[in-house]
Amino acid sequence: MKILIGIVVVILLGLGGYLYFSKGSEVVSPEIAKIRQAGVLVVATDATYPPLEYMDKKGKIVGFDVDLANEIARGLGVTAQIKNVSFDKIFDVLEAGDVDVIISSVTITSERQKEMLFSTPYLNAGQILVVASDSSIAEVNDLKGKTVGVQADTTSQKEALKYTEKSLVKSYADYTLAERDLIAGKIQAIVVDYPAGVEMAKNSKGQLKVVGKPFTSEFYGVAVAKGRNGLLSAIDGVIASLKKTGRLSQLENLWFKR
């Protein structure tokens, strides 16, 4: 009998994230049990993208995504440990297992879904244009022949290439540098996710403005490494709860007010 029980336990453990174990009245996956044992959910974010994720004047990482990360961690019964990782390295650290999730304004795309798992969407943030306050650019079709700033390896870069020549699309490591060049007149527009565009214009002291309406529909999701289905399922449950209780809407109102 002991041998039989031992075989069953080994089989159950081998199934990992696909089976769930009962802890009292709660059902807990092996992955969540491991995270709870560690006491933290390790979250990667690129803190250069206000109001989603950025460094405040005290050097603390803050923003909508940071608040969301804290809410998700709380829902899982742990605290969030935020790691500041540049966007060009952020998917590598996820694949290497150095972090549990990415919460960093990551747009869900079919290409990325081949490489990683995504939660249910938590925000719709289409692309928008930011231009100088005296610019004649009014909407995206006015970009033809204009020099456009984007962040490298983002959906903003892909969209900009649809509306102006490749040689006129200038890539930056982060939008702070693009904003500086736009104010200096070195570029004529920036293509950026709507929430970040609103923040950029708001903080420009009247030098920049948002024009037109978002010309894409893009959804942000929490990125999880392939195979970590138990963690993904738990995160989806927390996001559903945040939507149902209205907490997610509260965070949007807090961070995206014009």
C-alpha positions in Angstrom: 0.0 0.0 0.0 2.8 2.4 0.9 4.5 1.7 -2.4 1.2 2.4 -4.3 0.7 5.7 -2.5 4.3 6.7 -3.3 3.8 6.1 -7.0 0.6 8.2 -7.0 2.4 11.1 -5.3 5.3 11.0 -7.8 2.8 11.0 -10.7 0.9 14.0 -9.2 4.1 16.0 -8.7 5.2 15.2 -12.2 2.0 16.8 -13.6 3.1 20.1 -12.0 1.0 23.1 -13.0 -1.8 21.0 -14.5 -3.0 19.6 -11.2 -4.2 21.5 -8.1 -4.0 20.5 -4.5 -6.5 21.4 -1.9 -5.4 23.5 1.0 -8.4 23.6 3.3 -11.2 25.1 1.2 -8.7 26.7 -1.2 -7.3 25.0 -4.3 -3.7 25.8 -4.8 -1.4 24.8 -7.7 2.1 23.6 -7.1 3.5 26.8 -8.7 1.5 29.1 -6.4 2.5 27.0 -3.4 6.1 27.5 -4.4 5.6 31.3 -4.8 3.9 31.5 -1.4 6.7 29.6 0.2 9.1 32.2 -1.2 6.7 35.0 -0.1 7.2 37.1 -3.3 6.1 37.4 -6.9 9.1 38.6 -8.9 8.0 41.1 -11.5 10.0 42.6 -14.3 9.2 46.1 -15.6 11.0 48.7 -17.6 10.6 51.8 -15.4 10.9 54.4 -18.2 7.3 54.6 -19.3 5.0 56.9 -17.3 2.3 56.6 -16.1 2.6 52.9 -16.5 6.0 52.3 -14.9 8.6 54.9 -14.0 10.9 56.2 -11.3 9.6 59.0 -9.1 11.7 61.8 -7.7 12.7 59.6 -4.8 13.9 56.8 -7.1 11.0 54.6 -6.3 9.4 52.6 -9.1 5.7 53.7 -9.4 2.8 53.7 -11.9 -0.3 51.9 -13.0 1.5 48.6 -13.7 3.3 48.7 -10.4 0.0 49.1 -8.6 -1.4 46.3 -10.6 1.6 44.1 -9.8 1.0 44.8 -6.1 -2.7 43.9 -6.4 -1.9 40.7 -8.2 0.7 39.7 -5.7 -1.7 40.5 -2.9 -4.4 38.3 -4.6 -1.9 35.4 -4.7 -1.1 35.8 -1.0 2.4 37.3 -1.4 4.2 40.6 -2.0 5.5 42.0 -5.3 9.3 42.3 -5.8 9.7 44.7 -8.7 12.9 44.4 -10.9 13.7 47.3 -13.2 14.8 45.6 -16.5 15.3 47.4 -19.9 12.7 46.4 -22.5 15.3 44.9 -24.8 16.3 42.4 -22.1 12.9 41.9 -20.4 11.8 38.8 -22.4 15.1 37.2 -21.9 14.9 37.3 -18.1 11.4 35.8 -18.2 12.6 32.9 -20.4 15.6 32.4 -18.1 13.4 32.1 -15.1 14.9 35.1 -13.3 11.4 36.6 -12.8 8.0 35.1 -12.5 6.1 37.6 -14.7 6.4 40.7 -16.8 4.0 43.6 -16.1 5.4 46.3 -18.3 2.9 47.6 -20.8 3.4 44.5 -22.9 1.0 44.3 -25.8 -0.5 40.9 -26.5 0.5 39.9 -30.1 0.3 36.7 -32.0 4.1 36.7 -32.4 4.7 37.0 -28.7 2.0 34.4 -27.9 4.3 31.9 -29.7 7.1 32.6 -27.2 5.2 33.1 -23.9 1.8 33.0 -22.2 -0.4 36.0 -21.6 -3.1 36.7 -19.0 -6.5 38.0 -19.9 -6.1 41.7 -21.0 -6.1 44.3 -18.3 -5.9 47.4 -20.4 -6.7 48.6 -23.9 -4.1 51.1 -24.9 -4.1 51.9 -28.6 -1.5 54.0 -30.4 -1.7 57.7 -30.5 0.3 60.6 -31.9 2.2 63.2 -29.8 3.4 66.3 -31.7 4.7 69.8 -30.9 1.9 72.1 -29.7 2.2 74.2 -32.9 2.3 71.2 -35.3 0.0 71.0 -38.3 -0.1 67.2 -37.9 -3.7 66.3 -37.1 -3.9 62.5 -37.6 -1.9 59.5 -38.5 -2.2 59.8 -42.3 -0.3 63.2 -41.9 2.9 61.3 -41.0 3.9 60.6 -44.6 7.3 62.2 -45.2 7.7 63.1 -41.5 10.4 61.9 -39.1 8.7 59.8 -36.4 10.1 58.7 -33.0 9.4 55.3 -31.5 10.7 53.0 -28.8 12.8 50.2 -30.3 11.2 46.7 -30.7 7.7 47.8 -29.8 4.4 47.8 -31.6 4.7 51.6 -31.9 7.7 51.0 -34.2 5.7 48.5 -36.3 2.8 51.0 -36.7 5.0 54.0 -37.6 6.5 52.0 -40.5 3.0 51.8 -42.0 2.7 55.5 -42.3 6.1 56.9 -43.2 9.3 55.8 -44.8 11.6 53.3 -42.9 14.5 55.8 -43.1 12.3 58.4 -41.3 11.4 56.1 -38.3 13.9 56.8 -35.5 14.2 54.3 -32.7 15.1 55.2 -29.1 15.9 53.1 -26.1 13.2 54.9 -24.2 10.7 57.7 -24.8 12.4 60.3 -22.7 15.0 60.7 -25.5 12.3 60.8 -28.1 10.4 63.5 -26.2 13.6 65.6 -26.0 14.2 65.4 -29.7 10.5 66.2 -30.5 10.7 69.4 -28.4 14.0 70.3 -30.1 12.4 69.8 -33.5 14.7 66.9 -34.5 11.6 64.7 -35.1 8.0 65.7 -36.0 6.0 63.2 -34.1 6.0 60.3 -31.6 3.9 57.2 -31.9 3.2 55.9 -28.5 0.6 54.0 -26.5 -2.3 56.2 -25.5 -1.8 56.4 -21.7 1.9 57.2 -22.1 1.1 59.8 -24.7 -1.3 61.6 -22.4 1.3 61.7 -19.6 4.0 62.9 -22.0 1.8 65.8 -23.2 0.6 66.6 -19.7 4.1 67.0 -18.4 5.5 69.0 -21.3 4.5 72.4 -19.9 2.4 73.1 -23.1 5.2 72.2 -25.5 3.5 69.0 -26.7 0.0 67.8 -27.5 -1.9 64.6 -28.3 -3.7 64.7 -31.6 -6.4 62.6 -33.2 -7.8 59.4 -31.6 -6.1 56.1 -30.9 -5.7 54.4 -34.3 -5.2 50.9 -33.0 -6.8 48.7 -30.4 -4.1 47.0 -28.4 -4.4 45.0 -25.2 -1.8 44.8 -22.4 -1.4 41.5 -20.6 0.8 40.0 -17.9 3.5 37.8 -19.6 4.3 34.4 -18.1 6.8 31.9 -19.3 5.4 28.9 -21.3 4.6 25.9 -19.1 3.6 28.0 -16.1 -0.1 27.4 -16.6 -0.9 27.2 -12.9 0.5 30.7 -12.3 -1.3 32.0 -15.3 -4.6 30.6 -14.2 -4.2 32.2 -10.7 -3.3 35.6 -12.2 -6.4 35.4 -14.5 -8.5 34.8 -11.4 -7.1 37.9 -9.6 -7.6 40.1 -12.7 -11.2 38.9 -13.0 -11.7 39.8 -9.4 -10.1 43.3 -9.8 -12.5 43.9 -12.7 -15.6 42.7 -10.9 -14.9 44.8 -7.7 -14.1 47.9 -9.7 -10.5 48.1 -8.4 -9.0 48.0 -11.9 -11.2 50.9 -13.0 -10.1 52.8 -9.9 -6.4 52.4 -10.9 -7.2 53.5 -14.5 -8.9 56.7 -13.2 -6.0 57.3 -10.8 -3.2 57.1 -13.4 -4.8 58.1 -16.8 -6.6 61.3 -15.9 -5.7 64.2 -18.3 
